[in-house]
Amino acid sequence: MDDIRRLGEWAADEGWNPGRSDGQSFFSADPRGFFFGRLDGQAVASISAVRYGTDFGFIGFYIARPPVRGQGYGIQVWRVGVEHLAGRNIGLDGVVEQQDNYQKSGFRRAWNNLRFEGVPESADAPGDVTLIDARTVPFDLLAAYDRRFFPAPRDAFLASWVNLPDRTALAAVRDGRLQGLGVIRAAGPSPRVGPLYASSPDVALALMNALAAAVPGSPVVIDVPDINMASVLMLERLGLEPVFEAARMYTGPVPDVDLPGIFAVTSIELG
Protein backbone atom coordinates (compact mmCIF):
# COMPACT_ATOMS: atom_id res chain seq x y z
CA MET A 1 0.00 0.00 0.00
CA ASP A 2 2.95 2.38 0.36
CA ASP A 3 3.39 2.32 -3.42
CA ILE A 4 -0.32 2.95 -3.92
CA ARG A 5 -0.09 5.99 -1.65
CA ARG A 6 2.90 7.16 -3.66
CA LEU A 7 0.78 7.01 -6.82
CA GLY A 8 -1.78 9.28 -5.19
CA GLU A 9 0.92 11.75 -4.20
CA TRP A 10 2.38 11.78 -7.71
CA ALA A 11 -1.09 12.25 -9.22
CA ALA A 12 -1.69 15.18 -6.87
CA ASP A 13 1.61 16.71 -7.98
CA GLU A 14 0.29 16.52 -11.56
CA GLY A 15 -2.87 18.40 -10.52
CA TRP A 16 -5.17 15.41 -11.06
CA ASN A 17 -6.94 15.75 -7.69
CA PRO A 18 -7.03 12.06 -6.68
CA GLY A 19 -9.47 10.88 -4.02
CA ARG A 20 -7.80 10.69 -0.64
CA SER A 21 -8.61 7.03 -0.05
CA ASP A 22 -9.01 5.89 -3.67
CA GLY A 23 -5.86 3.81 -3.43
CA GLN A 24 -7.57 1.30 -1.16
CA SER A 25 -10.21 0.60 -3.80
CA PHE A 26 -7.65 0.64 -6.60
CA PHE A 27 -5.57 -2.00 -4.84
CA SER A 28 -8.69 -4.13 -4.39
CA ALA A 29 -9.32 -4.07 -8.13
CA ASP A 30 -6.04 -5.79 -9.05
CA PRO A 31 -3.27 -5.93 -6.43
CA ARG A 32 -0.75 -6.97 -9.10
CA GLY A 33 -1.63 -4.20 -11.55
CA PHE A 34 0.66 -1.40 -10.32
CA PHE A 35 4.22 -0.94 -11.54
CA PHE A 36 7.13 1.37 -10.80
CA GLY A 37 10.33 2.01 -12.65
CA ARG A 38 13.27 2.61 -10.32
CA LEU A 39 16.56 4.35 -10.97
CA ASP A 40 19.33 3.78 -8.43
CA GLY A 41 16.69 2.35 -6.11
CA GLN A 42 14.39 5.36 -6.35
CA ALA A 43 10.95 5.22 -8.01
CA VAL A 44 10.94 7.58 -11.00
CA ALA A 45 8.07 6.32 -13.20
CA SER A 46 4.77 4.54 -12.72
CA ILE A 47 1.80 2.95 -14.42
CA SER A 48 -1.30 1.07 -13.36
CA ALA A 49 -2.54 -1.70 -15.64
CA VAL A 50 -5.58 -3.16 -13.93
CA ARG A 51 -7.21 -6.36 -15.12
CA TYR A 52 -10.99 -6.53 -15.03
CA GLY A 53 -12.69 -9.84 -15.74
CA THR A 54 -11.12 -11.96 -18.47
CA ASP A 55 -10.93 -9.57 -21.41
CA PHE A 56 -10.75 -5.93 -20.28
CA GLY A 57 -8.08 -3.78 -18.70
CA PHE A 58 -7.50 -0.12 -17.89
CA ILE A 59 -4.31 1.93 -17.82
CA GLY A 60 -3.77 4.90 -15.53
CA PHE A 61 -1.19 6.67 -13.39
CA TYR A 62 1.23 6.79 -16.32
CA ILE A 63 3.73 9.22 -14.85
CA ALA A 64 7.40 9.95 -15.30
CA ARG A 65 8.69 12.26 -12.60
CA PRO A 66 9.82 15.65 -13.93
CA PRO A 67 13.60 15.14 -13.42
CA VAL A 68 13.65 12.07 -15.71
CA ARG A 69 11.16 13.05 -18.40
CA GLY A 70 12.34 12.65 -21.95
CA GLN A 71 14.96 10.05 -21.00
CA GLY A 72 13.03 6.90 -21.93
CA TYR A 73 12.11 5.71 -18.43
CA GLY A 74 8.40 6.30 -18.90
CA ILE A 75 8.19 4.17 -22.04
CA GLN A 76 9.81 1.28 -20.19
CA VAL A 77 7.04 1.13 -17.57
CA TRP A 78 4.49 1.65 -20.35
CA ARG A 79 5.66 -1.53 -22.06
CA VAL A 80 5.40 -3.47 -18.81
CA GLY A 81 1.86 -2.25 -18.25
CA VAL A 82 0.69 -3.05 -21.76
CA GLU A 83 2.24 -6.50 -21.54
CA HIS A 84 0.37 -7.12 -18.28
CA LEU A 85 -2.87 -6.52 -20.23
CA ALA A 86 -1.89 -8.43 -23.38
CA GLY A 87 -4.84 -9.93 -25.23
CA ARG A 88 -7.41 -7.62 -23.63
CA ASN A 89 -9.30 -4.60 -24.84
CA ILE A 90 -7.47 -1.80 -23.00
CA GLY A 91 -8.96 1.53 -22.02
CA LEU A 92 -7.40 4.72 -20.74
CA ASP A 93 -8.09 8.41 -20.32
CA GLY A 94 -5.39 10.24 -22.23
CA VAL A 95 -4.40 13.83 -21.49
CA VAL A 96 -4.29 16.06 -24.55
CA GLU A 97 -0.50 16.18 -24.89
CA GLN A 98 -0.21 12.38 -24.93
CA GLN A 99 -3.08 11.44 -27.23
CA ASP A 100 -0.95 11.26 -30.40
CA ASN A 101 1.43 8.86 -28.64
CA TYR A 102 -1.46 6.67 -27.50
CA GLN A 103 -2.78 6.52 -31.06
CA LYS A 104 0.63 5.29 -32.21
CA SER A 105 0.27 2.50 -29.63
CA GLY A 106 -3.05 1.40 -31.12
CA PHE A 107 -5.53 3.36 -29.03
CA ARG A 108 -8.51 5.05 -30.66
CA ARG A 109 -10.59 7.88 -29.20
CA ALA A 110 -14.16 7.02 -28.17
CA TRP A 111 -15.14 10.32 -26.53
CA ASN A 112 -13.71 13.05 -24.30
CA ASN A 113 -14.22 13.14 -20.56
CA LEU A 114 -14.75 16.75 -19.56
CA ARG A 115 -13.95 17.74 -16.01
CA PHE A 116 -16.38 20.26 -14.55
CA GLU A 117 -15.73 22.11 -11.32
CA GLY A 118 -17.60 24.59 -9.16
CA VAL A 119 -20.04 25.06 -6.31
CA PRO A 120 -23.31 23.56 -7.53
CA GLU A 121 -26.29 25.88 -7.48
CA SER A 122 -29.62 24.59 -6.23
CA ALA A 123 -32.06 23.24 -8.80
CA ASP A 124 -35.50 21.72 -8.60
CA ALA A 125 -35.46 17.92 -8.76
CA PRO A 126 -38.34 15.45 -9.14
CA GLY A 127 -40.24 14.52 -6.02
CA ASP A 128 -40.87 10.91 -6.97
CA VAL A 129 -37.24 9.79 -6.65
CA THR A 130 -36.21 8.28 -3.33
CA LEU A 131 -32.53 8.46 -2.40
CA ILE A 132 -31.10 5.90 -0.01
CA ASP A 133 -27.67 4.94 1.31
CA ALA A 134 -26.23 2.73 -1.44
CA ARG A 135 -24.71 0.49 1.22
CA THR A 136 -28.21 -0.64 2.18
CA VAL A 137 -28.86 -2.00 -1.33
CA PRO A 138 -28.20 -5.76 -1.62
CA PHE A 139 -24.71 -5.91 -3.06
CA ASP A 140 -25.56 -8.35 -5.86
CA LEU A 141 -28.18 -5.87 -7.09
CA LEU A 142 -25.74 -2.96 -6.86
CA ALA A 143 -23.01 -4.91 -8.70
CA ALA A 144 -25.42 -5.93 -11.46
CA TYR A 145 -26.43 -2.29 -11.86
CA ASP A 146 -22.80 -1.14 -12.08
CA ARG A 147 -22.20 -3.82 -14.70
CA ARG A 148 -24.59 -2.02 -17.07
CA PHE A 149 -22.16 0.88 -17.26
CA PHE A 150 -18.75 -0.82 -17.04
CA PRO A 151 -17.23 -3.34 -19.49
CA ALA A 152 -16.46 -6.05 -16.91
CA PRO A 153 -17.35 -7.15 -13.39
CA ARG A 154 -15.47 -5.32 -10.65
CA ASP A 155 -17.10 -6.50 -7.45
CA ALA A 156 -14.11 -6.13 -5.12
CA PHE A 157 -13.46 -2.61 -6.36
CA LEU A 158 -17.12 -1.58 -6.11
CA ALA A 159 -17.55 -2.97 -2.61
CA SER A 160 -14.60 -0.93 -1.43
CA TRP A 161 -15.59 2.16 -3.44
CA VAL A 162 -19.02 2.57 -1.87
CA ASN A 163 -18.03 1.57 1.66
CA LEU A 164 -14.97 3.69 2.43
CA PRO A 165 -15.70 6.14 5.26
CA ASP A 166 -14.69 9.38 3.52
CA ARG A 167 -17.52 9.33 0.98
CA THR A 168 -21.26 9.41 0.48
CA ALA A 169 -22.80 6.77 -1.79
CA LEU A 170 -26.46 7.15 -2.76
CA ALA A 171 -28.82 4.98 -4.75
CA ALA A 172 -31.91 6.37 -6.49
CA VAL A 173 -35.12 4.37 -6.38
CA ARG A 174 -38.24 5.10 -8.41
CA ASP A 175 -41.32 2.89 -8.53
CA GLY A 176 -39.47 0.31 -6.45
CA ARG A 177 -36.62 -0.06 -8.94
CA LEU A 178 -32.97 0.97 -8.77
CA GLN A 179 -32.65 3.92 -11.15
CA GLY A 180 -29.34 5.56 -10.26
CA LEU A 181 -26.09 5.50 -8.29
CA GLY A 182 -23.85 8.35 -7.24
CA VAL A 183 -20.75 8.67 -5.07
CA ILE A 184 -18.93 11.75 -3.79
CA ARG A 185 -15.58 11.33 -2.06
CA ALA A 186 -12.96 13.44 -0.34
CA ALA A 187 -10.18 14.52 -2.69
CA GLY A 188 -7.34 17.05 -2.90
CA PRO A 189 -8.69 20.59 -3.00
CA SER A 190 -12.24 19.62 -4.04
CA PRO A 191 -14.44 16.53 -3.50
CA ARG A 192 -14.97 14.38 -6.59
CA VAL A 193 -18.21 12.88 -7.86
CA GLY A 194 -18.06 9.51 -9.59
CA PRO A 195 -19.69 7.46 -10.71
CA LEU A 196 -23.00 9.15 -11.45
CA TYR A 197 -25.33 6.71 -13.19
CA ALA A 198 -28.96 7.50 -13.85
CA SER A 199 -31.88 6.29 -15.92
CA SER A 200 -32.83 9.87 -16.85
CA PRO A 201 -31.63 13.46 -16.44
CA ASP A 202 -34.09 14.16 -13.63
CA VAL A 203 -32.79 11.19 -11.62
CA ALA A 204 -29.23 12.42 -12.23
CA LEU A 205 -30.22 15.88 -10.98
CA ALA A 206 -31.77 14.47 -7.82
CA LEU A 207 -28.57 12.55 -7.11
CA MET A 208 -26.36 15.53 -7.92
CA ASN A 209 -28.33 17.79 -5.58
CA ALA A 210 -28.00 15.30 -2.74
CA LEU A 211 -24.30 14.64 -3.32
CA ALA A 212 -23.59 18.38 -3.35
CA ALA A 213 -25.57 18.74 -0.12
CA ALA A 214 -23.19 16.25 1.50
CA VAL A 215 -20.40 18.86 1.11
CA PRO A 216 -22.35 22.14 1.49
CA GLY A 217 -20.71 25.19 -0.03
CA SER A 218 -17.74 23.24 -1.36
CA PRO A 219 -16.66 23.18 -5.00
CA VAL A 220 -16.97 19.72 -6.51
CA VAL A 221 -15.22 18.01 -9.41
CA ILE A 222 -16.95 15.64 -11.84
CA ASP A 223 -15.71 13.93 -15.04
CA VAL A 224 -18.39 13.68 -17.72
CA PRO A 225 -18.43 11.95 -21.12
CA ASP A 226 -18.96 14.72 -23.66
CA ILE A 227 -21.28 12.44 -25.63
CA ASN A 228 -23.77 12.66 -22.76
CA MET A 229 -25.07 16.13 -23.54
CA ALA A 230 -27.78 15.79 -20.90
CA SER A 231 -25.06 15.66 -18.25
CA VAL A 232 -23.11 18.54 -19.77
CA LEU A 233 -26.25 20.69 -19.83
CA MET A 234 -27.14 19.72 -16.26
CA LEU A 235 -23.75 20.77 -14.94
CA GLU A 236 -23.84 24.03 -16.87
CA ARG A 237 -27.28 24.68 -15.37
CA LEU A 238 -25.81 24.06 -11.91
CA GLY A 239 -23.10 26.63 -12.58
CA LEU A 240 -20.10 24.31 -12.99
CA GLU A 241 -17.47 25.06 -15.62
CA PRO A 242 -15.14 22.83 -17.68
CA VAL A 243 -11.54 22.94 -16.46
CA PHE A 244 -9.84 19.88 -18.00
CA GLU A 245 -10.36 17.16 -20.58
CA ALA A 246 -9.00 13.72 -21.38
CA ALA A 247 -9.85 11.36 -24.21
CA ARG A 248 -11.36 7.99 -23.35
CA MET A 249 -9.53 5.64 -25.70
CA TYR A 250 -9.60 1.88 -26.37
CA THR A 251 -7.42 -0.54 -28.27
CA GLY A 252 -10.49 -2.56 -29.32
CA PRO A 253 -14.16 -1.83 -29.87
CA VAL A 254 -15.92 0.72 -27.71
CA PRO A 255 -17.50 -1.43 -24.98
CA ASP A 256 -21.22 -2.11 -25.23
CA VAL A 257 -22.42 -0.28 -22.12
CA ASP A 258 -25.28 2.07 -21.29
CA LEU A 259 -23.55 5.26 -22.40
CA PRO A 260 -26.64 7.52 -22.08
CA GLY A 261 -26.83 6.49 -18.41
CA ILE A 262 -23.25 7.52 -17.59
CA PHE A 263 -23.57 11.05 -16.25
CA ALA A 264 -20.06 10.82 -14.76
CA VAL A 265 -17.34 8.18 -14.96
CA THR A 266 -16.08 6.58 -11.76
CA SER A 267 -12.49 7.81 -12.13
CA ILE A 268 -10.06 8.71 -14.88
CA GLU A 269 -7.43 6.56 -13.17
CA LEU A 270 -9.19 3.16 -13.26
CA GLY A 271 -12.20 3.76 -15.49
C-alpha positions in Angstrom: 0.0 0.0 0.0 3.0 2.4 0.4 3.4 2.3 -3.4 -0.3 2.9 -3.9 -0.1 6.0 -1.6 2.9 7.2 -3.7 0.8 7.0 -6.8 -1.8 9.3 -5.2 0.9 11.7 -4.2 2.4 11.8 -7.7 -1.1 12.3 -9.2 -1.7 15.2 -6.9 1.6 16.7 -8.0 0.3 16.5 -11.6 -2.9 18.4 -10.5 -5.2 15.4 -11.1 -6.9 15.7 -7.7 -7.0 12.1 -6.7 -9.5 10.9 -4.0 -7.8 10.7 -0.6 -8.6 7.0 -0.1 -9.0 5.9 -3.7 -5.9 3.8 -3.4 -7.6 1.3 -1.2 -10.2 0.6 -3.8 -7.6 0.6 -6.6 -5.6 -2.0 -4.8 -8.7 -4.1 -4.4 -9.3 -4.1 -8.1 -6.0 -5.8 -9.0 -3.3 -5.9 -6.4 -0.7 -7.0 -9.1 -1.6 -4.2 -11.5 0.7 -1.4 -10.3 4.2 -0.9 -11.5 7.1 1.4 -10.8 10.3 2.0 -12.6 13.3 2.6 -10.3 16.6 4.4 -11.0 19.3 3.8 -8.4 16.7 2.3 -6.1 14.4 5.4 -6.3 11.0 5.2 -8.0 10.9 7.6 -11.0 8.1 6.3 -13.2 4.8 4.5 -12.7 1.8 3.0 -14.4 -1.3 1.1 -13.4 -2.5 -1.7 -15.6 -5.6 -3.2 -13.9 -7.2 -6.4 -15.1 -11.0 -6.5 -15.0 -12.7 -9.8 -15.7 -11.1 -12.0 -18.5 -10.9 -9.6 -21.4 -10.8 -5.9 -20.3 -8.1 -3.8 -18.7 -7.5 -0.1 -17.9 -4.3 1.9 -17.8 -3.8 4.9 -15.5 -1.2 6.7 -13.4 1.2 6.8 -16.3 3.7 9.2 -14.9 7.4 10.0 -15.3 8.7 12.3 -12.6 9.8 15.7 -13.9 13.6 15.1 -13.4 13.6 12.1 -15.7 11.2 13.0 -18.4 12.3 12.7 -22.0 15.0 10.1 -21.0 13.0 6.9 -21.9 12.1 5.7 -18.4 8.4 6.3 -18.9 8.2 4.2 -22.0 9.8 1.3 -20.2 7.0 1.1 -17.6 4.5 1.7 -20.4 5.7 -1.5 -22.1 5.4 -3.5 -18.8 1.9 -2.2 -18.2 0.7 -3.0 -21.8 2.2 -6.5 -21.5 0.4 -7.1 -18.3 -2.9 -6.5 -20.2 -1.9 -8.4 -23.4 -4.8 -9.9 -25.2 -7.4 -7.6 -23.6 -9.3 -4.6 -24.8 -7.5 -1.8 -23.0 -9.0 1.5 -22.0 -7.4 4.7 -20.7 -8.1 8.4 -20.3 -5.4 10.2 -22.2 -4.4 13.8 -21.5 -4.3 16.1 -24.5 -0.5 16.2 -24.9 -0.2 12.4 -24.9 -3.1 11.4 -27.2 -1.0 11.3 -30.4 1.4 8.9 -28.6 -1.5 6.7 -27.5 -2.8 6.5 -31.1 0.6 5.3 -32.2 0.3 2.5 -29.6 -3.1 1.4 -31.1 -5.5 3.4 -29.0 -8.5 5.0 -30.7 -10.6 7.9 -29.2 -14.2 7.0 -28.2 -15.1 10.3 -26.5 -13.7 13.1 -24.3 -14.2 13.1 -20.6 -14.8 16.7 -19.6 -13.9 17.7 -16.0 -16.4 20.3 -14.5 -15.7 22.1 -11.3 -17.6 24.6 -9.2 -20.0 25.1 -6.3 -23.3 23.6 -7.5 -26.3 25.9 -7.5 -29.6 24.6 -6.2 -32.1 23.2 -8.8 -35.5 21.7 -8.6 -35.5 17.9 -8.8 -38.3 15.4 -9.1 -40.2 14.5 -6.0 -40.9 10.9 -7.0 -37.2 9.8 -6.7 -36.2 8.3 -3.3 -32.5 8.5 -2.4 -31.1 5.9 0.0 -27.7 4.9 1.3 -26.2 2.7 -1.4 -24.7 0.5 1.2 -28.2 -0.6 2.2 -28.9 -2.0 -1.3 -28.2 -5.8 -1.6 -24.7 -5.9 -3.1 -25.6 -8.3 -5.9 -28.2 -5.9 -7.1 -25.7 -3.0 -6.9 -23.0 -4.9 -8.7 -25.4 -5.9 -11.5 -26.4 -2.3 -11.9 -22.8 -1.1 -12.1 -22.2 -3.8 -14.7 -24.6 -2.0 -17.1 -22.2 0.9 -17.3 -18.8 -0.8 -17.0 -17.2 -3.3 -19.5 -16.5 -6.0 -16.9 -17.4 -7.2 -13.4 -15.5 -5.3 -10.6 -17.1 -6.5 -7.5 -14.1 -6.1 -5.1 -13.5 -2.6 -6.4 -17.1 -1.6 -6.1 -17.5 -3.0 -2.6 -14.6 -0.9 -1.4 -15.6 2.2 -3.4 -19.0 2.6 -1.9 -18.0 1.6 1.7 -15.0 3.7 2.4 -15.7 6.1 5.3 -14.7 9.4 3.5 -17.5 9.3 1.0 -21.3 9.4 0.5 -22.8 6.8 -1.8 -26.5 7.2 -2.8 -28.8 5.0 -4.7 -31.9 6.4 -6.5 -35.1 4.4 -6.4 -38.2 5.1 -8.4 -41.3 2.9 -8.5 -39.5 0.3 -6.4 -36.6 -0.1 -8.9 -33.0 1.0 -8.8 -32.7 3.9 -11.1 -29.3 5.6 -10.3 -26.1 5.5 -8.3 -23.8 8.3 -7.2 -20.8 8.7 -5.1 -18.9 11.7 -3.8 -15.6 11.3 -2.1 -13.0 13.4 -0.3 -10.2 14.5 -2.7 -7.3 17.1 -2.9 -8.7 20.6 -3.0 -12.2 19.6 -4.0 -14.4 16.5 -3.5 -15.0 14.4 -6.6 -18.2 12.9 -7.9 -18.1 9.5 -9.6 -19.7 7.5 -10.7 -23.0 9.1 -11.5 -25.3 6.7 -13.2 -29.0 7.5 -13.8 -31.9 6.3 -15.9 -32.8 9.9 -16.8 -31.6 13.5 -16.4 -34.1 14.2 -13.6 -32.8 11.2 -11.6 -29.2 12.4 -12.2 -30.2 15.9 -11.0 -31.8 14.5 -7.8 -28.6 12.6 -7.1 -26.4 15.5 -7.9 -28.3 17.8 -5.6 -28.0 15.3 -2.7 -24.3 14.6 -3.3 -23.6 18.4 -3.3 -25.6 18.7 -0.1 -23.2 16.3 1.5 -20.4 18.9 1.1 -22.3 22.1 1.5 -20.7 25.2 0.0 -17.7 23.2 -1.4 -16.7 23.2 -5.0 -17.0 19.7 -6.5 -15.2 18.0 -9.4 -17.0 15.6 -11.8 -15.7 13.9 -15.0 -18.4 13.7 -17.7 -18.4 11.9 -21.1 -19.0 14.7 -23.7 -21.3 12.4 -25.6 -23.8 12.7 -22.8 -25.1 16.1 -23.5 -27.8 15.8 -20.9 -25.1 15.7 -18.2 -23.1 18.5 -19.8 -26.3 20.7 -19.8 -27.1 19.7 -16.3 -23.8 20.8 -14.9 -23.8 24.0 -16.9 -27.3 24.7 -15.4 -25.8 24.1 -11.9 -23.1 26.6 -12.6 -20.1 24.3 -13.0 -17.5 25.1 -15.6 -15.1 22.8 -17.7 -11.5 22.9 -16.5 -9.8 19.9 -18.0 -10.4 17.2 -20.6 -9.0 13.7 -21.4 -9.8 11.4 -24.2 -11.4 8.0 -23.3 -9.5 5.6 -25.7 -9.6 1.9 -26.4 -7.4 -0.5 -28.3 -10.5 -2.6 -29.3 -14.2 -1.8 -29.9 -15.9 0.7 -27.7 -17.5 -1.4 -25.0 -21.2 -2.1 -25.2 -22.4 -0.3 -22.1 -25.3 2.1 -21.3 -23.5 5.3 -22.4 -26.6 7.5 -22.1 -26.8 6.5 -18.4 -23.2 7.5 -17.6 -23.6 11.1 -16.3 -20.1 10.8 -14.8 -17.3 8.2 -15.0 -16.1 6.6 -11.8 -12.5 7.8 -12.1 -10.1 8.7 -14.9 -7.4 6.6 -13.2 -9.2 3.2 -13.3 -12.2 3.8 -15.5 
